[in-house]
Amino acid sequence: MSTEPADGTPQNPYRVSAPADILSLIPHTLGFEPRESLVLMGLCGGRLGATLRLDLPPGQAARAGNAAYAATACRFLAADTEADGVLLAMYTDVPWQDPANPPYRPLVRRLEKELDKAGIPLQDGWLVGEHTWRDYFCLRPGCCPWPGTPLSRIADSMLNTELVYRGSAFAATLERAVAESFPGQWPTGSTVVREQERFAGQLAGRWCERDQFRLTLRLWTECFAGALPRGAGQGADHGPGAGAAPYAEDIFEPEAGPGAGNREEPPHRNAECAGFLLASLADRQVRDTVLVLAAVGEEAAFHGAEANGLVRRQLHPTLLPGAAPAGLREPVAFPMPRARRPQRAAAEFRSILVGQGINAPDWTLLDRAHAVFTDLVPVAGGDSKAALLSLLGWMEWARGRGSRAQIYLEHALDARAGYRLALLLRELLGTGILPDWTRSRTGSWPGIPDG
């Protein structure tokens, strides 16, 4: 089952009642127009709360499949302890020929039972078809004429008009939302490639020597600190009420012009630094540690890597790009003592990678890291591109957005067939398991943070 919690959930500021307004809000909240999907929206005192999108099961699944599907959906919605009800929107091109027998009726009945048991009853629902939409439960032709209301009523709703006026937009499909999240090719792309080859040759077999490893992580940390997700500063939701950026995707956009915004260019935008960073991802130990760094910070990542035996004794001089921040070039600038509790550090390192434990990632740090990885994708190739896309896939999985994660992993395998990390993560997604922290209102991803 692929799931897609909406950007900015579990909190949503809208109090809407008209069905057309509710249906118009869904693609703005998700960032794309759902297809063959079931969208469930929690209600919290009359306001929309958590929003969850799930792929509809193929072939209108058998009874056993319906039970597992409904239980999984209910578990996600019940994690929002403030929810007191649920709304349903089904998006499908399956023909609805008999008003009394809507598509996927056995599945919806099972879902109603699960939600009732959880104390969050299903209060209303609609089916959005190829040309029309109508109430899923109403059989009265007087209020819900057959075959339904034209889809243009959704686009013409007052809320949709307001959202478009505020600058909100969404992609036609999830695949397009992901594809259009990447920036264009860098003008210095060929220089980045040369620098990557140079550092890969100079540091072959040396990336995991203790000081080199530590300084490489420090440079990644500096890059994350210098990046802002698109939409930062627009409000915590980064959703429709905050003037959402197109497609609600989080990428770093370098500001144009000299001195634009009085911001210094982040280190990863320098061709030499970018080449160094991409070369470092070819080392599996560095790559995995950078992922943990993006989730929980430099100190925990370094201590966990060292406790797991990924770090070796320093035998060679350290090497950093000349454009790296000046303080990083001194070996003693950032001393890192050994972990006081190495067994615990080792276990926490491994648990983050597989999404276990009650401690959620540092979402602000992870969103900034997502921005840096996204920005580097156009100048990466082969293993480094597959590494970046695999890391982005893990991040989307950590956010609870399994559908997006799957697309990133497919792109990773397109960049390097058989790339091991992408295959492992795809296998993990295939189990339907999401990280432990996605079950908690306080621990789950809150959307793009205010910068």
C-alpha positions, -999 to +999 in steps of 0.1 A: +000+000+000+014+034-009+005+063+014+008+100+011+002+121+042-003+156+030+023+184+032+016+203+064-005+178+082-016+169+108-028+205+113-049+223+087-064+258+093-095+255+071-130+253+083-149+243+052-183+227+048-193+228+011-183+196-007-168+215-037-146+235-013-134+203+004-126+186-029-108+217-042-086+217-011-073+182-015-050+186-045-036+218-031-029+200+002-013+170-014+006+190-041-009+169-070-042+157-084-050+122-070-056+093-093-071+059-083-068+070-047-086+071-015-082+103+005-092+104+041-094+137+061-096+138+098-120+162+114-111+181+146-140+201+160-153+209+126-119+217+111-099+195+087-070+178+104-047+151+091-050+142+055-040+107+042-039+095+006-038+058-002-036+040-035-069+021-041-063-016-041-062-031-076-093-050-088-114-040-058-096-063-034-109-094-018-124-094+018-091-102+035-074-075+016-101-050+025-096-058+062-059-052+062-063-020+041-089-005+064-070-014+095-039+003+081-058+035+071-075+036+105-042+033+124-028+063+106-059+085+113-063+073+149-027+085+156-043+120+156-057+120+191-077+152+184-096+138+155-133+132+161-145+122+126-133+114+091-143+126+056-136+104+025-129+113-011-124+085-036-107+093-070-113+066-096-122+060-132-140+028-123-176+032-138-204+038-113-233+023-131-258+016-103-265+045-078-270+019-050-237+001-057-208+025-058-172+013-066-153-002-037-184-004-015-172-035+005-139-017+012-157+015+024-180-006+046-151-023+062-134+011+067-166+025+083-165-004+109-128+002+117-133+040+121-164+035+143-144+012+166-117+038+168-141+065+178-136+086+146-167+078+126-169+083+088-192+113+085-194+119+047-178+111+014-176+117-023-165+100-054-146+120-080-148+103-114-135+111-149-161+138-156-183+142-125-183+140-088-211+131-064-219+121-028-208+085-022-236+077+002-266+097-009-292+079-030-318+108-032-319+121-067-334+154-055-302+165-037-277+143-056-288+140-092-274+112-113-248+109-127-232+137-107-220+173-107-195+184-134-159+186-122-158+223-132-178+231-100-147+221-080-124+244-100-150+272-097-154+269-059-147+299-038-120+282-018-101+271-050-103+306-063-089+320-031-061+294-031-051+301-067-051+339-059-028+333-030-003+315-054-011+279-045-008+253-074-005+216-078+008+192-104-013+170-126+001+138-112+024+128-084+051+118-109+051+153-123+052+168-089+084+149-081+100+155-116+093+192-115+108+196-080+143+194-094+160+226-105+176+231-139+211+221-149+239+242-134+260+263-158+291+249-140+280+213-144+311+202-164+333+217-137+315+198-110+321+165-129+358+172-132+361+181-095+341+150-085+366+128-105+395+146-089+384+141-053+373+105-060+408+097-071+426+116-044+405+103-015+400+067-027+402+045+003+406+074+027+371+088+032+366+069+065+399+079+082+388+096+113+397+132+107+387+131+070+354+115+079+347+141+105+355+170+083+335+156+054+305+154+078+312+189+089+311+202+054+278+185+048+265+201+080+276+236+068+258+230+035+226+220+053+228+251+075+230+273+044+200+260+026+163+269+029+135+248+016+113+265-010+084+282+008+103+287+041+091+319+057+055+314+044+042+298+075+045+265+092+020+247+070+037+255+037+002+247+024-026+266+009-032+290+038+005+300+037+007+309+001+021+275-010+048+273-035+040+254-067+038+216-061+047+220-024+081+207-031+112+217-011+142+226-032+168+253-027+165+282-052+197+303-053+188+339-054+196+358-085+217+389-088+247+402-068+239+404-032+204+392-036+188+391-002+222+397+013+227+360+015+259+342+009+258+314-016+257+281+003+288+260+000+272+232-020+266+256-049+303+260-054+314+237-082+345+224-063+325+218-031+297+201-051+322+178-067+337+169-033+303+162-018+292+140-047+325+121-046+320+115-009+286+097-015+304+070-035+317+057-002+288+037+013+299+044+049+299+082+043+266+080+024+248+062+052+263+085+078+252+116+059+217+102+059+218+098+097+234+132+100+204+147+080+180+131+105+196+136+139+227+158+135+264+156+131+274+145+166+250+116+168+259+105+132+296+106+138+294+088+172+271+062+157+293+056+127+324+052+149+306+029+173+295+007+144+331+004+132+328+026+101+356+049+110+393+041+108+426+055+122+439+086+104+469+077+081+469+104+055+466+142+055+430+155+053+417+170+021+389+195+017+379+218-013+395+252-012+361+268-012+351+251+021+346+274+050+379+285+064+374+270+099+371+235+085+406+234+071+422+231+105+422+196+119+417+208+155+389+233+147+361+209+155+373+182+180+350+153+183+355+131+214+345+095+214+310+086+225+306+079+262+281+051+255+292+036+222+267+007+223+238+030+226+252+053+199+256+023+176+221+011+182+205+045+177+225+049+144+210+016+131+175+023+144+173+056+125+181+040+092+152+015+096+127+040+112+126+024+146+123+041+180+102+069+195+126+097+186+117+115+154+142+131+131+150+168+135+125+179+108+140+213+102+175+198+096+160+170+074+141+195+053+172+216+047+192+184+038+164+175+014+168+209-003+206+203-007+202+168-021+176+180-045+197+209-057+227+185-064+207+160-085+211+179-118+249+178-116+252+142-104+254+111-125+258+073-120+264+062-085+263+097-070+229+105-086+216+071-075+228+079-039+211+113-038+178+099-051+180+070-027+186+094+002+156+115-010+135+084-012+144+075+024+135+111+035+101+108+019+096+075+036+106+091+069+080+118+062+054+091+058+051+098+020+056+063+006+043+071-029+069+098-034+096+076-019+088+049-045+092+074-073+126+086-061+138+050-058+127+042-093+147+073-105+177+060-085+175+027-103+173+045-136+205+063-128+223+031-117+206-002-124+208-025-094+219+002-070+219-017-037+205+010-014+176+017-037+167-019-040+168-024-002+146+007+004+122-004-023+119-038-006+112-020+027+085+001+011+070-030-003+062-043+032+040-013+038+059-005+070+064+032+078+087+046+105+076+045+141+075+082+145+048+086+118+023+071+142+025+101+165+009+135+160+039+152+178+066+130+161+053+130+125+066+154+098+048+187+102+055+200+067+080+226+055+091+246+085+091+284+087+126+295+080 
